């Protein structure tokens, strides 16, 4: 065993910063200084924290560095690896690190989904196996009947982590009960929600956990074929998943007679073209079938009539990644985390003006305040928090009065705050709600497939109204019109894209109403963001 281990984060963000080049140069220097017998280098996924450089960790010293150039690599090798001295100028301060590296603290992350991310080489199947990888699959195939697997997942209380929160075990059971000559398991790895990158980092850092879960699901529901639908832009995810599938076939975890059980399961990857609408499950199925990615009319639903008209289970990456630990540790273990109605953990993408941007996994029921200030480190420059969007672009906009809301699948019903895809977007007081609303609706208008009129025309009209407001040309009646657009698109749109527009639009109009009124009444932006165009407005009583 080599006494020194250097972990290098080689997720897609780090690759853009030169991670591959730095790794090659690091290995070259290790040979040059004859350190190959005492130092080992391991490429891994994200370590949960983002800086202006590539994150490297040196163990057992437990020192984290931010590397921006080959000169930085030279310093780490000559000072730390050769002389045992910390390079203070490159060290990431402890307060910048996520609490995952401070496991002795009560407030540390609880990692179930991210248990291997940043700890193993995701391209080495042996490292996954060494972390109990494929043990759950072996347990299922050797000790459990399909119905027992279904009961285990149902008893765990696991709910879909894609946003809707539908009980996973119940969804599986629907498909299991249908008699068909062919069934499918599909992983939704499209992840088109702006600001969301947790699924990408899971696939980059621990692809085998998704593969193992999909095989277990196939066994439980009677499916023998699976598809992982990934955004074509997710180059690192695609590369790692394809490598993992290849290795899984070679080790006998995919293909015919898996582990001598007589169960067969084949898995392949399908690439998406970056359409947000394909995150909707039926549009995703249409895309896999080679058609235009547009939603289907429901019912029927995918569990009975899905891919190629056959019964299909569709779950997202994070949902699947929970399955192996649940099988190994049992449903009661899983229910010991989170809340009664929302057991387990949730992976959040912390973005915006927070100090520690990145991903964090915490128990369900963690408050918005804790996510921003305890795990996110507060706002950059000590600025005042003004707006938080929870759940992604289709999520809710809230003010500081709702920071103590516990996030779980009942928080929207109880407090009007959605958990959605797990984005926590923190914005300081130099951001304008009207401008934020305009950008949000422009996104929906751009991504609408145009198949149904309420979504296609409703988003377009909302953009026009918000553009008027941002230019100082708004009327008081526009606020009510925006509310009507929100309600109509929710009730009349064909799919989840149009139906979800009401959540961000209503929440920002209602929670930041005074900002909208100031734009209309005084033709000025209190935050100095919107550029007003002075024109003669019609007289409206206010």
Buried (B, 14 or more C-beta within 10 A) or exposed (E): EEEBBBBBBBBBBBBEBBBBBBBEBBBEBBEEBEBEEEBBBBBBBBBBBBBEBBBBBBEEEEBBBBBBBBEBBEBBBBBBBBEEEBBEEBBBEEEBBBBBBEEEEEEBBBBBBBBBBBBBBBBBBEBBBEBBBBBBBBBBBEEBEBEEBBBBBBBBBBBBBBBBBEBBBEBBBBBBEBEBEBBBBBBBBBBBBBBBBBBBBBBBBBBBBBBBBBBBBBBBBBBBBBBBBBBEBBEBBBBBBBBBBEBBBEBEBBBEEBBEEEBBBBBEBBBBEEBBBBBBBBBBBBBBEEEEBBBBEEEEBBBBBBBEEBBBBBBBBBBBBBBBBBBBBBBEBBBEBBBEBBBBBBBBBBBBBBBBBBBBBBBBBBBBBBBBBBBBBBBBEEBEBBBBBBBBBBBBBBBBEBBEBBBBBBBBEEBBBBBBBBBBBBBBBEBBBBBBBBBBBBBBBEBBBEBBEBBBBBBBBBBEBBBBBBBBBBBEEBBEEBBEBBEBBBEBBBBBBBBBBBBBBBBBBBBBEEBBBBBBEEBEBBBEBBEBEEEEEEEEEE
